[in-house]
């Protein structure tokens, strides 16, 4: 049951960020680099980026160490999907497959 919650969270973590990305690009004609520049142009935005950046590094460290401990193959997929979608997808996806590994 617990692993299914992680799977649901990973699905939501994939859909929700992309909803906002698609919505943003449908309403704006600016480039991705301009959008990122806008993101860090305020203290609140910079706070969000710094907090998320540290959280991503902590998650990647956990993923690497836990995958090595459990001898999980293809551990690099989870940091990769974090870069492509976000931590809201990569971390719950890893936790789902970690639970599957622990059940074995």
N, CA, C and O atoms as a DFTB+ gen file, in Angstrom:
416 C
 N C O
     1  1       0.828      -1.202       0.000
     2  2       0.000       0.000       0.000
     3  2       0.865       1.257       0.000
     4  3       0.586       2.206      -0.732
     5  1       1.929       1.262       0.830
     6  2       2.782       2.446       0.925
     7  2       3.418       2.767      -0.418
     8  3       3.537       3.935      -0.790
     9  1       3.824       1.737      -1.143
    10  2       4.479       1.988      -2.417
    11  2       3.512       2.606      -3.415
    12  3       3.928       3.387      -4.271
    13  1       2.223       2.269      -3.322
    14  2       1.236       2.844      -4.229
    15  2       1.065       4.340      -4.003
    16  3       0.799       5.088      -4.944
    17  1       1.218       4.772      -2.768
    18  2       1.168       6.212      -2.481
    19  2       2.316       6.912      -3.194
    20  3       2.128       7.986      -3.765
    21  1       3.505       6.312      -3.165
    22  2       4.648       6.894      -3.872
    23  2       4.406       6.946      -5.376
    24  3       4.792       7.907      -6.041
    25  1       3.770       5.918      -5.902
    26  2       3.471       5.904      -7.335
    27  2       2.479       7.012      -7.687
    28  3       2.661       7.711      -8.684
    29  1       1.448       7.173      -6.891
    30  2       0.465       8.242      -7.117
    31  2       1.136       9.605      -7.022
    32  3       0.878      10.489      -7.839
    33  1       2.006       9.775      -6.012
    34  2       2.712      11.047      -5.868
    35  2       3.632      11.325      -7.055
    36  3       3.769      12.473      -7.479
    37  1       4.255      10.288      -7.587
    38  2       5.134      10.504      -8.741
    39  2       4.325      10.896      -9.973
    40  3       4.778      11.716     -10.771
    41  1       3.147      10.330     -10.137
    42  2       2.284      10.704     -11.265
    43  2       1.835      12.157     -11.122
    44  3       1.897      12.928     -12.080
    45  1       1.388      12.522      -9.934
    46  2       1.002      13.914      -9.679
    47  2       2.217      14.827      -9.848
    48  3       2.110      15.925     -10.393
    49  1       3.377      14.355      -9.372
    50  2       4.611      15.127      -9.478
    51  2       5.103      15.301     -10.898
    52  3       5.923      16.178     -11.167
    53  1       4.614      14.481     -11.806
    54  2       4.909      14.650     -13.223
    55  2       3.908      15.606     -13.866
    56  3       4.298      16.524     -14.588
    57  1       2.633      15.393     -13.609
    58  2       1.575      16.152     -14.272
    59  2       1.528      17.608     -13.800
    60  3       1.470      18.519     -14.626
    61  1       1.553      17.835     -12.498
    62  2       1.363      19.185     -11.960
    63  2       2.432      20.176     -12.416
    64  3       2.076      21.266     -12.865
    65  1       3.722      19.855     -12.323
    66  2       4.714      20.825     -12.814
    67  2       4.555      21.125     -14.313
    68  3       4.669      22.275     -14.737
    69  1       4.294      20.090     -15.096
    70  2       4.151      20.325     -16.534
    71  2       2.895      21.105     -16.868
    72  3       2.868      21.806     -17.880
    73  1       1.863      21.009     -16.061
    74  2       0.673      21.838     -16.240
    75  2       1.079      23.310     -16.186
    76  3       0.686      24.100     -17.045
    77  1       1.860      23.671     -15.181
    78  2       2.267      25.064     -15.029
    79  2       3.264      25.503     -16.100
    80  3       3.232      26.650     -16.544
    81  1       4.144      24.600     -16.516
    82  2       5.091      24.930     -17.586
    83  2       4.339      25.206     -18.886
    84  3       4.595      26.199     -19.567
    85  1       3.416      24.321     -19.214
    86  2       2.648      24.488     -20.451
    87  2       1.796      25.753     -20.377
    88  3       1.726      26.518     -21.339
    89  1       1.156      25.965     -19.245
    90  2       0.342      27.173     -19.054
    91  2       1.200      28.425     -19.220
    92  3       0.784      29.379     -19.877
    93  1       2.391      28.427     -18.630
    94  2       3.288      29.580     -18.723
    95  2       3.646      29.879     -20.173
    96  3       3.553      31.023     -20.619
    97  1       4.057      28.847     -20.909
    98  2       4.491      29.066     -22.291
    99  2       3.334      29.382     -23.228
   100  3       3.546      29.987     -24.280
   101  1       2.118      28.989     -22.873
   102  2       0.960      29.367     -23.687
   103  2       0.608      30.841     -23.489
   104  3       0.072      31.481     -24.393
   105  1       0.910      31.374     -22.311
   106  2       0.569      32.764     -22.003
   107  2       1.715      33.734     -22.269
   108  3       1.488      34.941     -22.350
   109  1       2.945      33.230     -22.406
   110  2       4.113      34.098     -22.550
   111  2       4.927      33.690     -23.772
   112  3       4.920      32.537     -24.204
   113  1       5.618      34.671     -24.302
   114  2       6.463      34.393     -25.470
   115  2       7.946      34.490     -25.130
   116  3       8.786      34.502     -26.030
   117  1       8.276      34.560     -23.852
   118  2       9.679      34.706     -23.480
   119  2      10.396      33.362     -23.539
   120  3       9.765      32.306     -23.537
   121  1      11.711      33.420     -23.591
   122  2      12.521      32.202     -23.667
   123  2      12.673      31.577     -22.280
   124  3      12.351      32.193     -21.264
   125  1      13.164      30.357     -22.265
   126  2      13.390      29.659     -21.001
   127  2      14.427      30.393     -20.155
   128  3      14.260      30.509     -18.941
   129  1      15.496      30.891     -20.779
   130  2      16.516      31.608     -20.004
   131  2      15.942      32.893     -19.407
   132  3      16.309      33.271     -18.295
   133  1      15.050      33.566     -20.129
   134  2      14.407      34.767     -19.576
   135  2      13.476      34.394     -18.425
   136  3      13.385      35.126     -17.439
   137  1      12.787      33.264     -18.545
   138  2      11.901      32.814     -17.474
   139  2      12.706      32.490     -16.216
   140  3      12.309      32.854     -15.110
   141  1      13.840      31.802     -16.389
   142  2      14.692      31.481     -15.236
   143  2      15.272      32.746     -14.622
   144  3      15.422      32.835     -13.403
   145  1      15.592      33.707     -15.447
   146  2      16.097      34.983     -14.949
   147  2      15.038      35.686     -14.105
   148  3      15.348      36.259     -13.060
   149  1      13.794      35.641     -14.560
   150  2      12.695      36.223     -13.791
   151  2      12.519      35.503     -12.458
   152  3      12.204      36.129     -11.447
   153  1      12.721      34.203     -12.458
   154  2      12.531      33.402     -11.253
   155  2      13.446      33.858     -10.124
   156  3      13.018      33.925      -8.972
   157  1      14.683      34.167     -10.437
   158  2      15.640      34.556      -9.394
   159  2      15.777      36.064      -9.252
   160  3      16.667      36.535      -8.543
   161  1      14.920      36.827      -9.909
   162  2      15.032      38.285      -9.854
   163  2      14.506      38.868      -8.543
   164  3      14.778      40.029      -8.236
   165  1      13.758      38.082      -7.767
   166  2      13.284      38.557      -6.462
   167  2      13.901      37.699      -5.364
   168  3      14.346      36.577      -5.609
   169  1      13.920      38.238      -4.165
   170  2      14.451      37.469      -3.031
   171  2      13.632      36.212      -2.776
   172  3      14.190      35.170      -2.433
   173  1      12.308      36.297      -2.940
   174  2      11.463      35.128      -2.717
   175  2      11.740      34.046      -3.750
   176  3      11.782      32.861      -3.420
   177  1      11.927      34.451      -4.987
   178  2      12.251      33.485      -6.031
   179  2      13.610      32.848      -5.791
   180  3      13.773      31.637      -5.946
   181  1      14.589      33.669      -5.410
   182  2      15.928      33.154      -5.127
   183  2      15.895      32.196      -3.928
   184  3      16.591      31.180      -3.920
   185  1      15.085      32.526      -2.923
   186  2      14.918      31.640      -1.769
   187  2      14.385      30.284      -2.223
   188  3      14.884      29.244      -1.793
   189  1      13.375      30.293      -3.090
   190  2      12.793      29.060      -3.607
   191  2      13.837      28.243      -4.363
   192  3      13.934      27.031      -4.170
   193  1      14.613      28.894      -5.218
   194  2      15.633      28.196      -6.006
   195  2      16.712      27.607      -5.098
   196  3      17.130      26.466      -5.292
   197  1      17.165      28.379      -4.107
   198  2      18.195      27.891      -3.191
   199  2      17.678      26.713      -2.366
   200  3      18.376      25.713      -2.202
   201  1      16.469      26.830      -1.856
   202  2      15.885      25.765      -1.048
   203  2      15.702      24.491      -1.875
   204  3      16.045      23.398      -1.426
   205  1      15.165      24.638      -3.071
   206  2      14.961      23.484      -3.938
   207  2      16.294      22.872      -4.361
   208  3      16.423      21.650      -4.431
   209  1      17.274      23.710      -4.639
   210  2      18.591      23.202      -5.033
   211  2      19.223      22.347      -3.946
   212  3      19.768      21.280      -4.230
   213  1      19.152      22.808      -2.713
   214  2      19.708      22.032      -1.601
   215  2      18.904      20.749      -1.392
   216  3      19.474      19.697      -1.106
   217  1      17.586      20.837      -1.534
   218  2      16.739      19.650      -1.400
   219  2      17.050      18.613      -2.475
   220  3      17.059      17.414      -2.199
   221  1      17.303      19.069      -3.685
   222  2      17.650      18.157      -4.772
   223  2      18.981      17.465      -4.478
   224  3      19.100      16.253      -4.657
   225  1      19.972      18.220      -4.032
   226  2      21.272      17.612      -3.709
   227  2      21.149      16.598      -2.575
   228  3      21.782      15.543      -2.613
   229  1      20.343      16.913      -1.571
   230  2      20.124      15.970      -0.469
   231  2      19.415      14.712      -0.976
   232  3      19.768      13.600      -0.584
   233  1      18.420      14.883      -1.841
   234  2      17.696      13.731      -2.390
   235  2      18.625      12.874      -3.237
   236  3      18.589      11.647      -3.143
   237  1      19.456      13.503      -4.066
   238  2      20.382      12.735      -4.899
   239  2      21.372      11.955      -4.048
   240  3      21.705      10.816      -4.375
   241  1      21.845      12.552      -2.962
   242  2      22.760      11.859      -2.066
   243  2      22.068      10.654      -1.445
   244  3      22.639       9.565      -1.377
   245  1      20.834      10.855      -0.994
   246  2      20.053       9.750      -0.431
   247  2      19.827       8.660      -1.474
   248  3      20.008       7.476      -1.189
   249  1      19.433       9.058      -2.678
   250  2      19.173       8.094      -3.749
   251  2      20.422       7.274      -4.045
   252  3      20.357       6.048      -4.137
   253  1      21.549       7.945      -4.192
   254  2      22.801       7.236      -4.498
   255  2      23.151       6.242      -3.393
   256  3      23.438       5.076      -3.667
   257  1      23.127       6.704      -2.153
   258  2      23.515       5.846      -1.025
   259  2      22.531       4.694      -0.814
   260  3      22.939       3.560      -0.564
   261  1      21.256       4.988      -0.914
   262  2      20.245       3.953      -0.696
   263  2      20.249       2.936      -1.841
   264  3      20.102       1.736      -1.610
   265  1      20.416       3.414      -3.060
   266  2      20.480       2.500      -4.207
   267  2      21.707       1.597      -4.097
   268  3      21.635       0.414      -4.433
   269  1      22.830       2.142      -3.631
   270  2      24.036       1.327      -3.458
   271  2      23.824       0.296      -2.346
   272  3      24.221      -0.862      -2.482
   273  1      23.203       0.719      -1.257
   274  2      22.960      -0.179      -0.131
   275  2      22.066      -1.344      -0.533
   276  3      22.294      -2.486      -0.134
   277  1      21.040      -1.036      -1.335
   278  2      20.078      -2.062      -1.740
   279  2      20.456      -2.741      -3.058
   280  3      19.739      -3.609      -3.555
   281  1      21.599      -2.326      -3.610
   282  2      22.072      -2.872      -4.892
   283  2      21.023      -2.707      -5.999
   284  3      20.745      -3.631      -6.763
   285  1      20.449      -1.491      -6.058
   286  2      19.469      -1.170      -7.088
   287  2      20.213      -0.787      -8.364
   288  3      21.162      -0.004      -8.332
   289  1      19.774      -1.345      -9.474
   290  2      20.387      -1.027     -10.757
   291  2      19.791       0.272     -11.298
   292  3      18.700       0.685     -10.906
   293  1      20.519       0.894     -12.191
   294  2      20.055       2.097     -12.898
   295  2      19.664       3.238     -11.957
   296  3      18.686       3.942     -12.208
   297  1      20.419       3.420     -10.886
   298  2      20.119       4.477      -9.917
   299  2      20.189       5.858     -10.559
   300  3      19.541       6.791     -10.085
   301  1      20.962       6.000     -11.623
   302  2      21.161       7.290     -12.282
   303  2      19.888       7.808     -12.952
   304  3      19.805       8.989     -13.289
   305  1      18.905       6.942     -13.145
   306  2      17.655       7.361     -13.785
   307  2      16.943       8.413     -12.936
   308  3      16.354       9.347     -13.479
   309  1      16.989       8.273     -11.635
   310  2      16.229       9.158     -10.749
   311  2      16.786      10.582     -10.728
   312  3      15.995      11.523     -10.789
   313  1      18.107      10.794     -10.644
   314  2      18.608      12.163     -10.827
   315  2      18.302      12.716     -12.225
   316  3      18.043      13.909     -12.384
   317  1      18.334      11.838     -13.233
   318  2      18.053      12.294     -14.600
   319  2      16.616      12.789     -14.731
   320  3      16.376      13.854     -15.299
   321  1      15.651      12.014     -14.203
   322  2      14.260      12.467     -14.316
   323  2      13.994      13.676     -13.422
   324  3      13.092      14.468     -13.696
   325  1      14.776      13.815     -12.358
   326  2      14.664      15.020     -11.541
   327  2      15.063      16.245     -12.365
   328  3      14.429      17.296     -12.268
   329  1      16.107      16.108     -13.169
   330  2      16.536      17.225     -14.021
   331  2      15.534      17.494     -15.150
   332  3      15.362      18.641     -15.561
   333  1      14.881      16.457     -15.648
   334  2      13.947      16.627     -16.760
   335  2      12.562      17.098     -16.311
   336  3      11.900      17.849     -17.028
   337  1      12.126      16.661     -15.132
   338  2      10.788      17.011     -14.650
   339  2      10.880      17.802     -13.355
   340  3      10.421      18.942     -13.285
   341  1      11.468      17.207     -12.339
   342  2      11.587      17.881     -11.057
   343  2      11.679      16.888      -9.920
   344  3      11.458      15.689     -10.090
   345  1      12.009      17.414      -8.766
   346  2      12.116      16.582      -7.570
   347  2      10.772      15.952      -7.217
   348  3      10.723      14.855      -6.662
   349  1       9.687      16.646      -7.538
   350  2       8.353      16.128      -7.233
   351  2       8.038      14.855      -8.004
   352  3       7.108      14.136      -7.637
   353  1       8.779      14.559      -9.053
   354  2       8.630      13.315      -9.807
   355  2       9.741      12.327      -9.456
   356  3       9.476      11.153      -9.197
   357  1      10.984      12.807      -9.449
   358  2      12.131      11.929      -9.260
   359  2      12.181      11.241      -7.906
   360  3      12.460      10.044      -7.835
   361  1      11.917      11.971      -6.837
   362  2      12.001      11.375      -5.497
   363  2      10.890      10.358      -5.236
   364  3      11.193       9.250      -4.793
   365  1       9.615      10.680      -5.490
   366  2       8.600       9.640      -5.261
   367  2       8.775       8.429      -6.168
   368  3       8.453       7.308      -5.773
   369  1       9.283       8.644      -7.385
   370  2       9.531       7.514      -8.276
   371  2      10.602       6.600      -7.690
   372  3      10.457       5.378      -7.702
   373  1      11.686       7.201      -7.173
   374  2      12.721       6.396      -6.521
   375  2      12.147       5.653      -5.317
   376  3      12.411       4.464      -5.134
   377  1      11.365       6.351      -4.500
   378  2      10.809       5.723      -3.297
   379  2       9.877       4.565      -3.663
   380  3       9.830       3.561      -2.953
   381  1       9.140       4.699      -4.761
   382  2       8.289       3.607      -5.230
   383  2       9.131       2.370      -5.558
   384  3       8.834       1.270      -5.092
   385  1      10.191       2.558      -6.367
   386  2      11.021       1.414      -6.749
   387  2      11.851       0.896      -5.574
   388  3      12.188      -0.287      -5.525
   389  1      12.174       1.760      -4.649
   390  2      12.864       1.320      -3.429
   391  2      11.960       0.383      -2.626
   392  3      12.409      -0.659      -2.149
   393  1      10.696       0.753      -2.480
   394  2       9.742      -0.111      -1.759
   395  2       9.574      -1.448      -2.462
   396  3       9.474      -2.487      -1.810
   397  1       9.543      -1.426      -3.783
   398  2       9.443      -2.689      -4.532
   399  2      10.672      -3.557      -4.260
   400  3      10.555      -4.769      -4.084
   401  1      11.843      -2.935      -4.226
   402  2      13.073      -3.678      -3.949
   403  2      13.047      -4.256      -2.536
   404  3      13.451      -5.401      -2.330
   405  1      12.578      -3.481      -1.568
   406  2      12.516      -3.951      -0.188
   407  2      11.528      -5.108      -0.028
   408  3      11.717      -5.958       0.842
   409  1      10.491      -5.153      -0.841
   410  2       9.520      -6.249      -0.788
   411  2      10.084      -7.571      -1.305
   412  3       9.567      -8.640      -0.980
   413  1      11.133      -7.496      -2.104
   414  2      11.720      -8.720      -2.692
   415  2      12.464      -9.537      -1.656
   416  3      13.014     -10.590      -1.980
